[in-house]
Amino acid sequence: MRISDYVPLDINLLPLRLSIVIPAYNEEKTIHLILDKIKAVDLIGNLEREIIIVNDCSSDNTEGAIQTYIQANPTLAIQYFAHEVNKGKGAALHTGIEKAKGDFVVIQDADLEYDPKEYNILLKPVLDGHADVVYGSRFMGGNAHRILFFWHSIGNAFLTFLSNALTNLNLTDMETCYKLFRREVIQSVKLKEKRFGFEPEVTAKIAKIKGIRIYEVGISYYGRTFEEGKKIGWKDGFRAIYCILKYNLG
């Protein structure tokens, strides 16, 4: 597949729409806060928005919190989907990406680690006609970053280095949540990883599209501790290494 095989993007065909895909697992305490932030964003280019929430069989009252929010905000375009069994973050993203109907798709975690106000930073290279995919890097630019775990930063740097070595990209943050895609590009990629292998898999497969234009922009990062609900652990790091090797060399 080549990027020239996709329908050219015409930003003059307004209104364009941004699909915001939110995988949610046990986020009843924060889901309304992130939705408030998304609702408050004034998107550049007069973009419309659709919000796609996929509840990955949460064991808390995430579903009740989402339904309450939808009822209280009837004019906000929210689609809600629920997995009957827990499948993993990647599987929730597969569902959300499949349901997206916007011109662009952005990934948004249900916690408060990433700021939706920065959607416009991600959108600008695409709307300017330069990019097909934009990664938001936590490790470049002058934005605020919470200081947390040394070994996590070393792990992220190593995974990004290994991924870059095999994709021939020069990303600074392959593991970032904030990734924005032209919808037809991401929907054409056959994704398999159901848990935290989504990041290295999608990077490997996007990089193989001939002529793809990948940009990276600096974003802020308000990370959580494990006590505050962070879910990714060292086992996921080993899975990421496996996925980098599998999807680049396989």
C-alpha positions as CSV (number, residue, x, y, z in Angstrom):
1,M,0.0,0.0,0.0
2,R,1.2,3.5,-0.9
3,I,-0.1,6.8,0.6
4,S,-1.0,7.8,-3.0
5,D,-3.6,5.0,-3.0
6,Y,-5.7,6.9,-0.4
7,V,-8.2,9.6,-1.4
8,P,-6.3,13.0,-1.2
9,L,-7.3,15.1,1.8
10,D,-9.1,18.3,0.8
11,I,-9.2,20.7,3.8
12,N,-11.5,23.0,1.8
13,L,-14.4,20.4,2.0
14,L,-15.6,21.7,5.4
15,P,-16.7,20.8,7.9
16,L,-14.0,18.3,8.7
17,R,-14.4,16.1,11.7
18,L,-12.0,14.7,14.4
19,S,-12.8,11.3,15.9
20,I,-11.6,11.1,19.5
21,V,-11.2,7.4,20.5
22,I,-11.1,6.8,24.3
23,P,-10.4,3.3,25.7
24,A,-11.7,3.2,29.3
25,Y,-11.0,0.7,32.0
26,N,-11.9,1.5,35.7
27,E,-11.9,5.3,35.1
28,E,-15.1,6.2,36.8
29,K,-13.3,8.9,38.9
30,T,-11.8,10.7,35.9
31,I,-13.8,10.0,32.8
32,H,-16.1,13.0,33.3
33,L,-13.1,15.3,33.8
34,I,-11.4,14.3,30.5
35,L,-14.8,14.6,28.7
36,D,-15.1,18.1,30.1
37,K,-11.7,19.0,28.8
38,I,-12.6,17.6,25.4
39,K,-15.8,19.5,25.3
40,A,-14.0,22.8,26.1
41,V,-11.5,22.5,23.3
42,D,-11.9,25.0,20.5
43,L,-10.6,23.0,17.5
44,I,-8.7,24.8,14.7
45,G,-10.1,24.8,11.2
46,N,-13.7,24.8,12.6
47,L,-13.4,21.0,13.0
48,E,-16.4,19.1,14.4
49,R,-15.8,16.4,16.9
50,E,-17.1,12.9,17.7
51,I,-16.2,11.1,20.8
52,I,-16.0,7.3,20.8
53,I,-15.8,5.7,24.2
54,V,-15.0,2.0,24.5
55,N,-15.5,0.6,28.0
56,D,-13.3,-2.5,28.3
57,C,-15.5,-4.3,30.8
58,S,-14.6,-2.1,33.8
59,S,-15.1,-3.6,37.3
60,D,-16.1,-0.2,38.8
61,N,-18.9,2.1,37.8
62,T,-17.2,3.5,34.7
63,E,-20.4,2.7,32.6
64,G,-22.6,4.6,35.0
65,A,-20.3,7.6,35.0
66,I,-20.3,7.6,31.2
67,Q,-24.1,7.2,30.8
68,T,-24.7,10.0,33.4
69,Y,-22.4,12.3,31.4
70,I,-24.1,11.5,28.1
71,Q,-27.5,12.3,29.6
72,A,-26.2,15.6,31.0
73,N,-24.6,16.6,27.6
74,P,-27.1,15.6,24.9
75,T,-25.6,18.0,22.3
76,L,-22.2,16.4,22.6
77,A,-21.6,13.8,19.9
78,I,-20.7,10.7,22.0
79,Q,-20.8,7.1,20.9
80,Y,-20.6,4.5,23.7
81,F,-19.5,0.9,23.2
82,A,-18.9,-1.7,25.9
83,H,-16.9,-5.0,25.8
84,E,-18.7,-7.8,27.5
85,V,-15.3,-9.2,28.7
86,N,-12.0,-7.5,29.4
87,K,-9.9,-7.7,26.2
88,G,-7.3,-5.0,26.8
89,K,-6.5,-1.5,25.7
90,G,-5.5,-2.5,22.2
91,A,-8.8,-4.3,21.6
92,A,-10.7,-1.2,22.9
93,L,-8.8,0.9,20.4
94,H,-9.6,-1.6,17.6
95,T,-13.3,-1.1,18.3
96,G,-13.1,2.6,18.5
97,I,-11.0,3.0,15.4
98,E,-13.4,0.8,13.5
99,K,-16.4,2.9,14.5
100,A,-14.7,6.3,13.7
101,K,-16.3,8.3,10.9
102,G,-14.3,11.5,11.1
103,D,-11.6,12.7,8.7
104,F,-8.9,12.3,11.5
105,V,-8.6,9.9,14.4
106,V,-6.8,10.8,17.7
107,I,-6.2,8.4,20.6
108,Q,-7.1,9.8,24.1
109,D,-6.6,7.9,27.3
110,A,-9.4,8.3,29.8
111,D,-7.1,9.5,32.6
112,L,-5.7,13.0,32.9
113,E,-2.1,12.4,31.7
114,Y,-2.6,14.1,28.3
115,D,-4.3,17.5,27.7
116,P,-7.0,17.7,24.9
117,K,-6.1,21.4,24.4
118,E,-3.1,20.1,22.5
119,Y,-5.2,18.4,19.8
120,N,-4.6,21.6,17.8
121,I,-0.8,21.0,18.0
122,L,-1.4,17.6,16.5
123,L,-3.8,18.8,13.9
124,K,-1.8,21.6,12.5
125,P,0.7,19.6,10.4
126,V,-2.1,17.6,8.9
127,L,-4.3,20.6,8.2
128,D,-1.3,22.5,6.7
129,G,-1.0,19.6,4.2
130,H,2.3,18.3,5.5
131,A,1.4,15.1,7.5
132,D,-0.7,12.0,7.3
133,V,0.2,10.9,10.9
134,V,1.3,13.0,13.9
135,Y,2.8,11.7,17.1
136,G,2.8,13.9,20.3
137,S,6.2,13.5,22.0
138,R,6.5,13.9,25.7
139,F,10.3,14.3,25.3
140,M,10.6,17.3,23.0
141,G,9.5,20.9,23.3
142,G,9.2,23.2,26.2
143,N,5.8,22.0,27.6
144,A,5.2,20.8,31.2
145,H,6.2,17.3,32.1
146,R,5.6,15.7,35.5
147,I,8.7,14.1,36.9
148,L,8.1,10.5,37.8
149,F,10.0,7.2,37.2
150,F,13.6,7.0,36.1
151,W,13.4,3.4,34.9
152,H,10.2,4.1,32.9
153,S,12.0,6.9,31.1
154,I,14.9,4.6,30.3
155,G,12.5,1.9,29.2
156,N,10.6,4.3,26.9
157,A,13.9,5.5,25.4
158,F,15.1,2.0,24.7
159,L,11.8,0.9,23.1
160,T,11.8,4.0,20.9
161,F,15.4,3.4,20.0
162,L,14.7,-0.3,19.1
163,S,11.6,0.7,17.1
164,N,13.5,3.4,15.2
165,A,16.3,1.1,14.4
166,L,13.9,-1.3,12.6
167,T,11.5,1.2,11.1
168,N,14.2,3.7,10.1
169,L,12.2,6.5,11.8
170,N,13.7,9.1,14.2
171,L,10.8,9.4,16.7
172,T,11.6,10.5,20.2
173,D,8.5,8.9,21.8
174,M,7.1,5.8,20.1
175,E,5.1,4.9,23.2
176,T,3.1,8.1,23.4
177,C,-0.7,7.9,23.7
178,Y,-1.2,10.9,21.5
179,K,-1.2,9.7,17.9
180,L,-3.3,11.3,15.2
181,F,-4.0,9.7,11.9
182,R,-6.0,10.3,8.8
183,R,-8.9,8.0,9.3
184,E,-8.6,6.1,6.0
185,V,-4.9,5.4,6.8
186,I,-5.4,3.9,10.3
187,Q,-8.6,2.0,9.3
188,S,-6.6,0.3,6.5
189,V,-4.0,-1.1,9.0
190,K,-4.8,-4.6,10.2
191,L,-4.2,-4.4,13.9
192,K,-3.8,-7.5,16.1
193,E,-2.4,-6.5,19.5
194,K,-5.1,-6.5,22.1
195,R,-3.2,-5.1,25.1
196,F,-0.3,-2.6,25.3
197,G,1.4,-3.8,22.2
198,F,-0.7,-1.4,20.1
199,E,2.0,1.3,20.1
200,P,4.9,-0.7,18.6
201,E,2.5,-2.6,16.2
202,V,0.9,0.5,14.8
203,T,4.2,2.3,14.5
204,A,5.7,-0.7,12.6
205,K,2.8,-1.0,10.2
206,I,2.3,2.7,9.6
207,A,6.1,3.0,8.8
208,K,5.7,0.4,6.0
209,I,3.2,2.5,4.0
210,K,5.1,3.9,1.0
211,G,5.2,7.7,1.0
212,I,3.6,8.1,4.5
213,R,4.4,11.4,6.1
214,I,4.9,11.1,9.8
215,Y,5.4,14.2,12.0
216,E,6.2,14.6,15.7
217,V,5.2,17.6,17.9
218,G,6.0,18.4,21.5
219,I,3.2,17.9,24.0
220,S,2.9,18.2,27.8
221,Y,2.5,15.2,30.1
222,Y,0.8,14.9,33.5
223,G,1.7,11.4,34.4
224,R,0.1,9.3,37.1
225,T,1.7,7.1,39.7
226,F,0.6,3.5,40.2
227,E,-1.3,4.7,43.4
228,E,-3.2,7.1,41.2
229,G,-4.2,4.4,38.7
230,K,-1.3,3.9,36.2
231,K,-1.7,0.4,34.7
232,I,1.2,-0.3,32.5
233,G,4.1,-2.4,34.1
234,W,7.4,-4.0,33.3
235,K,5.7,-7.1,31.7
236,D,4.2,-4.8,29.1
237,G,7.7,-3.6,28.3
238,F,8.8,-7.1,27.4
239,R,5.7,-7.5,25.3
240,A,6.6,-4.2,23.5
241,I,10.0,-5.6,22.6
242,Y,8.4,-8.7,21.3
243,C,6.0,-6.7,19.2
244,I,8.7,-4.4,17.8
245,L,10.6,-7.5,16.6
246,K,7.5,-9.3,15.4
247,Y,5.9,-6.6,13.3
248,N,9.1,-5.2,11.9
249,L,10.9,-8.4,11.1
250,G,7.9,-10.7,10.5
